[in-house]
C-alpha cells in the first residue's frame, strides 16, 4: 500500500479576475518566487510522497510544463476534466478515479496554502482526518465541518451549528477513501456533477469515519480572490521571519536528531545553540568533539538556518537576544 497526493486544479478561478487570465490559479505567485502549486509540491515531496495525481482544466499543457520545470522528485499523473467549465471538482475526481483506488490519499484543493508542518502532522494521524480550526471565526460562504462525538458528520458552506471552520485538506485511509470514491462515482453516474464532493461524503459519514485535525491559528487557507491573496502573502511573510530555537550538546548525530531538526525547521527559521565544552562538562563527560567541530556539523545539516554558541545550560541568555530582526522562540 502506498500514499498518493491528489491535487484538484480543474477550476477556472473566476473570483481572481485578471490575475488568472494567462495561467491557472494554482500558478499564482504568493511569496518571493513561490507559487501556490510550487509550495504544495515541495511540501508533498518533503513528506516522502512520490506519487501525485493532479486534475486539470484550462491551461492543461501550461500546467504540465510548469510542474516538469520544477524538477521535483515526484511522479505526477495529470488527468484533464474535459467538462471543467460545467462541472465541479466532484467530476474531476471521478475522471481520475482509476488512479486513486486502494491507496491512502492526501487530498487538497489547488488553491490551498498551509504551513510546512501541517502535511507531516496530518499524515501521521492514526485515522482519516480533515483540517479544521476551532479558533477561526466561521466563514459565511466557505466550508464548515459539523463535529459530533469527535467525528466529522457534515461538510458544507451551509452548516453553522456545532461547526468549525474547515479547509479541504484531507488525509484519507484507504478504507474510508474507497467508500467516498464509490459514492462520488454513484453521484456522477446519476448526473450529480455540479455539487461538491463533500455532498457525497455527507451521505456516508456513518461508515466513512473522518476526524477533525485542528490546526487552530496555523496558516491553512484557500485563495479565492485578490483579497485572500493579499492576506495569505502577508501571513507567509510573517512566517518567514519566525525563528525556532533548539539547543544541542551531542557530538554523535543520529537519525533521531535529524528527525527532530527536520520537524523544527518546518516551524520557522531554525537556530541551533551549541553548548560550549565547559557547559557540557558541567553535567556529563567532556565532549569528544569540540564546540567548533560540533557547530560545523550542525551548520551543514539541511534545514538549519543558523548556529550560535550557547555558553550555559540555560537557554535564557540566547532567547533574550534578537537574531536578524526576529525574536527567538523555542
VEXFIVEX-975432 format. One record per atom (N, C-alpha, C, O): residue in one letter; x, y, z. Coordinates in steps of 0.1 Angstrom, whole numbers, plus 5000, padded with zeros to 4 digits. Layout:
<pts>
AXYZ/...
</pts>
This chain:
<pts>
X500849885000/X500050005000/X500950125000/X501950135007/X500550224992/X501350354991/X500350464994/X499150454996/X500950584996/X500250704998/X500450794985/X501550814981/X499350844981/X499350934969/X498851074973/X497951084983/X499251174967/X498651304968/X497751334957/X498051304945/X496551394960/X495651434950/X495451584951/X495051634961/X495751654940/X495651794939/X494651834929/X494751794917/X493551914933/X492451944924/X492752084918/X492552184925/X493052084905/X493452204898/X492652224885/X493152274875/X491352184886/X490552194874/X489652314873/X488852334863/X489652394883/X488752514884/X489252624875/X490352634871/X488352724872/X488552834864/X489152954872/X489953024867/X488752964885/X489253074893/X488653214890/X489453304890/X487353214887/X486753344882/X486953454892/X487153574888/X486953434905/X486953534915/X488353604916/X488553704922/X489353544909/X490653604909/X490853714898/X491753784898/X489853714889/X489853814879/X491053814869/X491453704865/X491553924866/X492653934856/X493953864861/X494853844853/X494053834874/X495253764879/X495453624873/X496553574873/X494353564868/X494453434862/X494153434847/X493553334842/X494353544840/X494053554826/X494953454818/X494453404808/X496153444822/X497153364814/X497753244821/X498753184816/X497153204832/X497653084839/X496653034849/X495753114853/X496652904853/X495752854863/X496052924876/X497152964879/X494952924885/X495152994898/X496252934906/X496953014913/X496452804905/X497552744913/X498952794910/X499852784918/X499152864898/X500452914895/X500553064899/X501453124894/X499653114907/X499653244912/X500853264922/X500953174931/X501653364920/X502753384929/X502253434943/X501453524943/X502753374953/X502253404967/X503353474975/X503053544985/X504653434973/X505653494981/X507053474974/X507353364970/X507853574974/X509153564967/X508953504953/X508153554945/X509653394950/X509453324937/X508653204938/X508753114930/X507753194948/X506953074951/X505553094946/X504953204949/X505052994940/X503552994936/X502852904946/X503452824954/X501552904945/X500752814954/X501152674951/X501352594960/X501252634938/X501552494934/X502952454938/X503152344943/X503952544935/X505352504938/X505452474953/X506252384957/X504852554961/X504852534976/X504252404979/X504852324987/X503052374974/X502352244977/X503252124973/X503452034981/X503752134961/X504552014956/X505851994964/X506251884967/X506452104968/X507652094977/X507352034990/X508051944995/X506152074996/X505752015008/X505351865007/X505651795016/X504751834996/X504451694994/X505651604993/X505751504999/X506651654985/X507851584983/X508551564997/X509151465000/X508551675005/X509251675018/X508551575027/X509151525037/X507351535025/X506651435033/X507051295029/X506651195036/X507751285018/X508151145014/X507151085004/X507350975000/X506151165000/X505251114990/X505851134976/X506451234973/X505751024968/X506351034954/X505351034943/X505651084932/X504050994946/X503050984935/X502051094937/X501451114948/X501851174927/X500851284927/X499851264915/X500251244904/X498551274918/X497551274908/X497051424908/X496551474918/X497151484896/X496651624896/X495651644885/X495851614873/X494451684889/X493451714879/X493651854873/X494151944880/X493251864861/X493451994853/X492252034846/X491351954844/X492152164843/X491052214835/X491652294823/X492252244814/X491452434824/X492152514814/X493652514817/X494052484828/X494352554806/X495852564807/X496552434811/X497552424817/X495952324806/X496452194809/X497952184805/X498752134813/X498252214793/X499652204788/X500652294796/X501752254799/X500152414798/X501052514806/X501252454820/X502452464825/X500252394826/X500452334839/X501352224840/X502252214849/X501252134830/X502252014829/X503652064827/X504552014833/X503852154818/X505152214816/X505752274828/X506952254831/X504952354835/X505352414847/X505852314858/X506952334864/X505052214860/X505452114870/X506752044867/X507552024875/X506952014854/X508151954850/X509352044852/X510452004856/X509152174850/X510252274852/X510752284866/X511852334869/X509952244876/X510252254890/X511352154894/X512052174904/X511452044886/X512551944889/X512451874902/X513451844908/X511251844907/X511051784920/X510951634918/X510551584908/X511351554929/X511351414928/X509951354929/X509651274939/X509051384920/X507651344920/X507251284907/X507651334897/X506451184908/X505851124896/X504451174895/X503551134903/X504151274886/X502851344885/X502051284873/X502551294862/X500851244876/X499951204866/X498851304864/X498151344874/X498751364853/X497751474850/X496551414844/X496551344834/X495351454850/X494151404844/X493251524841/X492851594850/X492951544829/X492151664825/X490651634826/X490151524823/X489951734832/X488451724832/X487951804820/X488051924820/X487551734810/X487151804797/X485851884799/X485551974790/X485151864810/X483951944812/X484152044824/X483152074831/X485352084825/X485652174837/X484852294838/X484552344849/X484352344827/X483552474827/X482152444832/X481452544836/X481652324832/X480252294835/X480152204847/X479052164850/X481252164853/X481152064865/X481952124876/X482752214875/X481752054888/X482552094900/X483651984901/X483751894893/X484452004911/X485651904913/X485251764916/X486051674916/X483951744920/X483451604922/X483651524909/X484051404909/X483451594897/X483551524884/X485051514881/X485451414874/X485951604885/X487351584883/X487851464890/X488651384885/X487451444902/X487851324910/X487351194903/X488051104902/X486151204898/X485551094890/X486451064878/X486650944875/X486851164871/X487751144859/X489051074863/X489650994855/X489551094875/X490851044880/X490650914888/X491650864893/X489450864889/X489150754898/X490050634896/X490450564906/X490450604884/X491250484881/X492650494887/X493350394888/X493050614890/X494450634895/X494450644911/X495450654917/X493250634917/X493150674931/X492650554940/X492750574952/X492250444935/X491650344944/X492750264951/X493850244946/X492350224963/X493250134971/X494550194975/X495550124977/X494550324978/X495750394983/X495250484994/X494150544993/X496150515004/X495950625013/X496150755005/X496950754996/X495350855007/X495350974999/X495551105008/X494851115018/X496451185004/X496451325009/X495851414998/X496451434988/X494651465001/X493851534991/X493851684995/X493551725006/X494051774985/X493951914987/X493451984975/X493651944964/X492852104977/X492452184966/X493752264962/X494652294970/X493752294949/X494952354943/X495252504947/X496252564943/X494252564954/X494452704958/X494652714973/X494552824979/X495052604980/X495252594994/X496652624998/X497552554992/X496852705008/X498252745013/X498252705027/X497352745035/X499252635032/X499352595046/X500852585050/X501752585042/X501052585063/X502352585069/X503052455067/X502352355065/X504352455066/X505152335063/X504852225073/X504952105068/X504552255085/X504452145095/X503152065093/X503051955098/X502152125086/X500852065086/X500751925078/X500151835083/X501351915066/X501251785059/X501851675067/X501251565067/X503051695073/X503651585081/X502751545093/X502551435095/X502151655099/X501351625111/X500051545108/X499751455114/X499451585097/X498151525094/X498351385088/X497551295091/X499451365081/X499651225076/X500251135086/X500351015084/X500551185098/X500951095109/X499751065118/X499950995128/X498551115115/X497351075122/X497050925121/X497250865110/X496450875131/X496050725130/X494850705122/X494550595117/X493950815121/X492650805115/X492650895103/X493450995102/X491650875094/X491350975084/X490951105090/X490251115100/X491551215084/X491351345091/X491151455081/X491551445069/X490551565085/X490351685077/X490751805086/X490451805098/X491451895080/X491852015087/X490752105091/X489852145082/X490652145103/X489752245108/X490452345117/X491652315121/X489852455120/X490352545130/X489252585140/X488252635136/X489452555152/X488452585163/X488652725168/X487852775176/X489652795163/X489852935168/X489453035158/X489253155161/X489352995145/X489053085134/X487553115134/X486753025137/X487053235131/X485653265130/X485053185119/X485653165109/X483753145120/X483053075110/X482853165098/X482353275099/X483253125086/X483053205074/X481653195069/X480953095072/X481153295062/X479853295057/X479653195045/X478653125044/X480653205036/X480453135023/X481453025020/X481552965010/X482252985030/X483252885029/X482952765037/X481952765045/X483752655036/X483452535043/X483452545058/X484352605064/X482452475064/X482452445078/X482252295080/X481652235071/X482752245091/X482552105094/X481752085106/X482152145117/X480752005106/X479851975117/X480551865125/X480851755119/X480851885137/X481551785145/X480651735156/X480051815164/X480551605157/X479751535168/X480451405172/X480951335164/X480551385185/X481251265190/X482651255185/X483151145183/X483351365183/X484651375179/X484951345165/X486051335160/X483851325157/X484051295143/X483351405134/X482451475139/X483751415121/X483051505112/X481851435106/X481951325100/X480751505108/X479451445103/X478951515090/X478351445082/X479251635088/X478851705076/X479851815073/X480551865081/X480051835060/X480951945055/X480252015044/X479651965035/X480252155046/X479552235036/X479552375040/X480052415050/X479052465031/X479052605034/X477852645042/X477852755048/X476852565042/X475552595048/X475452565063/X474452605070/X476452495069/X476352445083/X477052545092/X478152595090/X476352575103/X476852665113/X476752615127/X477652635136/X475752535130/X475652475144/X476652365146/X476752275138/X477252365158/X478252265162/X479352245151/X479852145148/X479652365145/X480652355134/X481952435137/X481952515146/X482952395129/X484252465129/X484652495115/X484252435106/X485452605114/X485952645101/X486752525095/X487552465103/X486552485083/X487252375077/X487952405064/X487452495057/X488952335061/X489752355048/X489852225041/X489952125048/X489852225028/X489852105020/X491252045019/X491852025008/X491752005031/X493051925031/X492751805040/X492451815052/X492751695033/X492351565039/X493451465039/X494251455029/X493551385050/X494351265049/X493351155051/X492651135061/X493251065040/X492250965040/X492850825039/X493550795029/X492550745049/X492950605048/X492250535037/X491150565034/X492850425032/X492250355020/X490850315023/X489950325014/X490550265034/X489250215037/X488150325036/X487050295031/X488450435041/X487550545041/X487450615027/X486450645022/X488650625021/X488650685007/X487950604997/X487250664989/X488050474998/X487350384988/X485850404989/X485150404979/X485350425002/X483950445004/X483450574998/X482450584991/X484250675000/X483950814995/X484050814980/X483150864973/X485050744974/X485250744960/X484050664953/X483550704942/X483550554960/X482350484954/X481150574954/X480450574944/X480950654964/X479850744965/X479950864955/X478950904948/X481150914953/X481451014942/X481150954929/X480451024920/X481550834926/X481250764913/X479750754911/X479150774900/X479050714922/X477550704921/X476850834918/X476050844909/X477350944924/X476851074922/X477051114907/X476051154900/X478251094902/X478551134888/X477751054878/X477351104868/X477650924880/X476850844871/X475350874871/X474650854861/X474950944882/X473550984883/X473351134878/X472351194880/X474451194873/X474451324868/X474651434878/X474451554875/X474951404890/X475251504901/X476651544900/X477551494908/X476951634891/X478351674888/X478651814891/X479751864888/X477651894896/X477852034898/X477952064913/X478152184917/X477851964922/X477851984936/X479351964941/X480151924933/X479551974954/X480851954960/X480951794962/X480051724963/X482251754962/X482451614965/X482051584979/X481651474982/X482051684988/X481551665002/X480051635003/X479651585013/X479251674992/X477851634993/X477751474993/X476851424999/X478651414985/X478651264985/X479151214999/X478651115004/X480151275004/X480651235017/X479651245028/X479551155037/X478851355028/X477851375038/X476751265039/X476051245049/X476651185029/X475651075029/X476250945035/X475450855037/X477550945038/X478150815042/X479050835055/X479850745058/X478850945062/X479750965074/X479450865085/X480150865095/X478350785084/X478150685094/X479150565093/X479350495102/X479650555080/X480550445078/X481950495074/X482950425076/X482050615068/X483350675064/X483650775075/X483150885076/X484550725084/X484950805096/X486050895094/X487250855091/X485851025094/X486851125093/X486851215105/X485851265110/X488051235111/X488151305123/X488751445121/X489451465111/X488451545129/X488951675128/X490451685132/X490751635142/X491251755124/X492551775127/X492751925129/X492652005119/X492851975141/X492752115145/X494052185143/X494952155151/X494152275134/X495352355131/X495352485139/X496352555139/X494252515145/X494052635154/X494452755146/X493852795135/X495552835150/X495852955144/X496952945133/X497353045127/X497352825130/X498352805119/X497752835106/X496552825104/X498552875097/X498152915083/X497652795076/X498352695074/X496352795072/X495752695063/X494552765057/X493552765063/X494752815045/X493752895039/X493752885024/X494752875017/X492552895018/X492352895004/X492453044999/X492153135006/X492953054986/X493053184980/X491953184969/X492153124958/X490853254972/X489753264963/X489653394955/X489153394944/X490253494960/X490153624954/X491453704957/X492253664965/X491553824951/X492753904954/X492953944968/X494153954973/X491953964976/X492053994990/X492653874998/X493453905007/X492153754995/X492753635001/X494253634998/X495053595006/X494653654985/X496053654981/X496853754989/X497953714994/X496353874992/X497053975000/X497253925014/X498253935020/X496153865020/X496153825034/X497153705035/X497953705045/X497153605026/X497953495028/X499453525025/X500353485032/X499753615016/X501053655013/X501653735025/X502853715028/X500853815032/X501353885044/X501653785055/X502553795062/X500753675056/X501053575066/X502253495063/X503053465073/X502553465051/X503753395047/X505053485050/X506053425054/X504953605048/X506053695051/X506253695066/X507453695071/X505253695074/X505353685089/X505953555093/X506853555102/X505553445087/X506153315090/X507553305086/X508353245094/X507953375075/X509353375071/X510253435081/X511553415081/X509753525090/X510553585100/X510553515113/X511253555123/X509753415114/X509653335127/X510953255129/X511353185120/X511453265141/X512753195144/X512453085155/X511853115165/X512852965152/X512752855162/X514152825167/X515152835160/X514152795180/X515452775187/X515552635193/X514552595200/X516652575191/X516952445198/X518352455203/X519252535199/X518652365213/X520052355218/X520552215217/X519852125220/X521852205214/X522452065212/X523752065220/X524552165220/X524051955226/X525351925232/X526051815225/X527251795226/X525251725219/X525751605214/X526851615203/X526951715196/X527851525203/X528851515193/X528651395184/X529451365176/X527551315187/X527251205178/X525851225173/X524851195179/X525751275160/X524551295154/X523951175148/X524651105140/X522651135152/X522051025146/X520651055140/X520351175140/X519950955135/X518750985128/X517651055136/X516851125131/X517651025149/X516751095158/X516951245158/X516051325158/X518251285159/X518551425159/X518051485145/X517551595145/X518351415134/X518051465121/X516451485120/X516051585114/X515751385126/X514351395125/X513751515133/X512851585127/X514251545144/X513751655152/X514151785146/X513451885147/X515351795140/X515751915133/X514851945121/X514452055119/X514551835114/X513651855103/X512251905107/X511751995101/X511751855118/X510451895123/X510552045128/X509652125125/X511552075135/X511752215140/X511852315128/X511352425129/X512552275118/X512752365107/X511452395099/X511452505092/X510452315101/X509152345094/X508352445102/X507352495097/X508752475114/X508052575122/X508552715119/X507852815122/X509752735113/X510352865110/X511852845108/X512352735106/X512552965107/X513952955105/X514652905118/X514452955129/X515352795117/X515852725128/X517252775132/X518252765124/X517352825144/X518652855150/X518952745161/X518152715169/X520152695160/X520652595170/X521752655178/X522752705173/X521552645191/X522552685201/X523452565204/X522952465209/X524752575203/X525652465206/X526252495219/X526952595221/X526052395229/X526652415242/X528152415242/X528752335234/X528752505249/X530252515250/X530752385256/X530052315263/X532052355254/X532652245260/X532552245275/X532252135281/X532752365281/X532652375296/X531152345301/X530952285311/X530152395293/X528752375297/X528452225297/X527752175306/X528952155286/X528652015285/X529351935297/X528751845303/X530651975300/X531351905310/X530851935324/X531151855333/X529952035325/X529452065338/X528351965343/X528051955355/X527851885333/X526851785337/X527051645332/X526351555336/X528051635323/X528451495319/X529951505314/X530651605317/X530451405308/X531851395303/X532151515294/X531251575288/X533451535293/X533851635283/X533651585269/X533851465266/X533051665260/X532651615247/X533851565239/X535051615240/X533651465230/X534651415222/X535051515211/X536251535208/X534051575206/X534251685196/X534151825202/X533251845210/X535051905199/X535052045205/X533852125199/X533252085189/X533552225206/X532352305202/X532352355188/X531352345181/X533552405183/X533652445169/X533352335159/X532752355149/X533852215163/X533652105154/X532152065153/X531552035143/X531452075165/X530052035166/X529252145158/X528252115152/X529652265159/X528952375152/X529052355137/X528152375130/X530252315132/X530452295118/X529552175113/X528952185102/X529352075121/X528551965117/X527052005116/X526451985106/X526652075126/X525252115127/X524852225116/X523752225110/X525852305113/X525552415103/X525452355089/X524952425080/X525852235087/X525852165074/X524652075072/X524552005062/X523752075082/X522551985081/X521452065075/X521152185078/X520752005065/X519652075058/X518552115068/X518152045077/X518152235066/X517052295075/X517552385086/X516752455092/X518852385088/X519452465099/X519752605093/X520552605083/X519152705098/X519352835093/X520652905099/X521352975092/X520852885111/X521952955118/X522352875130/X521552805137/X523652875133/X524252805145/X524952915154/X525752995149/X524652915167/X525253005176/X525852935188/X525452825191/X526653005195/X527252955208/X526152965219/X525453055220/X526152865228/X525352865240/X526352835251/X526752715253/X526652935259/X527752915269/X527252855283/X528052825291/X525952855285/X525352795297/X524352695294/X523852685283/X523952615304/X522852515302/X521552585301/X520652535295/X521452705306/X520152785304/X520052845290/X521052895285/X518852835285/X518552895272/X518353055274/X518253125263/X518253095286/X517653235288/X518453345281/X517853425275/X519753335281/X520553445275/X520353455260/X520153555255/X520353335254/X520153335239/X518753375235/X518553435225/X517853325243/X516453355240/X516053505242/X515053555237/X516853575250/X516653715252/X517253805241/X516953925240/X518053745232/X518653815221/X517653825210/X516653755209/X518053905200/X517353905187/X518353865176/X519453905177/X517853795167/X518753755156/X518153795143/X516953755139/X518853865135/X518453915122/X517053975122/X516153955113/X516754055133/X515454125133/X514354045139/X513154095139/X514553915143/X513453835147/X513653785162/X514853765166/X512653775169/X512753725182/X512953575181/X512553505172/X513753525191/X514053375192/X512853315199/X512353365209/X512453195194/X511453115201/X511852975202/X512552925194/X511452915213/X511752765215/X510752695206/X510752575206/
</pts>
